[in-house]
Amino acid sequence: MNERIWELWDQAKLDPTNEDAHHLVEKFAELIVRECIDTVLDSSVEYTTRPQVAIEIKEHFGVEE
């Protein structure tokens, strides 16, 4: 994983509405999903296949197979 995961974790921790661990994990997951959506929407390929979308998200987060 790359540094972006840690940035999202820090962002989730800084959210003043997070009062306990459940909310923190929920916020972290929401940030990851939003980041995935943004990655897909920012893709340079107008019409993509599911494998291309998966590759974009893996590359964005630095996920290795």
C-alpha positions in Angstrom: 0.0 0.0 0.0 1.1 3.5 -0.6 1.2 6.7 1.5 -2.4 7.6 0.5 -3.8 4.9 2.8 -2.1 6.5 5.7 -3.2 10.0 4.7 -6.8 8.8 4.6 -6.4 7.2 8.0 -5.0 10.4 9.4 -8.0 12.3 7.8 -10.4 9.9 9.4 -8.8 10.4 12.8 -9.1 14.2 12.5 -12.8 14.1 11.9 -14.4 15.7 15.0 -17.6 13.6 14.6 -15.6 10.4 15.3 -16.2 9.6 18.9 -15.2 6.0 19.0 -13.5 3.2 17.1 -16.6 2.2 15.2 -17.0 5.7 13.8 -13.3 5.9 13.0 -13.3 2.7 11.0 -16.5 3.7 9.3 -15.1 7.1 8.3 -11.9 5.4 7.1 -13.8 3.0 4.9 -15.9 5.9 3.5 -12.8 7.8 2.6 -11.3 4.8 0.8 -14.6 4.3 -1.2 -14.7 8.0 -2.1 -11.0 7.8 -3.2 -11.8 4.7 -5.4 -14.7 6.6 -7.0 -12.5 9.7 -7.7 -9.8 7.4 -9.2 -12.3 5.9 -11.6 -13.9 9.2 -12.5 -10.4 10.7 -13.1 -9.4 7.8 -15.3 -7.9 8.9 -18.7 -9.9 6.2 -20.4 -13.4 7.3 -21.3 -14.9 3.8 -21.8 -13.2 1.2 -19.6 -13.6 -2.4 -18.8 -13.9 -3.8 -15.3 -10.3 -5.1 -15.4 -9.1 -1.6 -16.4 -11.0 0.0 -13.5 -9.4 -2.6 -11.1 -5.9 -1.8 -12.5 -6.5 2.0 -12.0 -7.6 1.5 -8.3 -4.7 -0.9 -7.6 -2.1 1.5 -9.1 -3.6 4.4 -7.2 -3.3 2.7 -3.8 -0.1 0.8 -4.7 -1.7 -2.6 -4.2 0.5 -5.5 -5.4 -0.8 -8.8 -6.5 
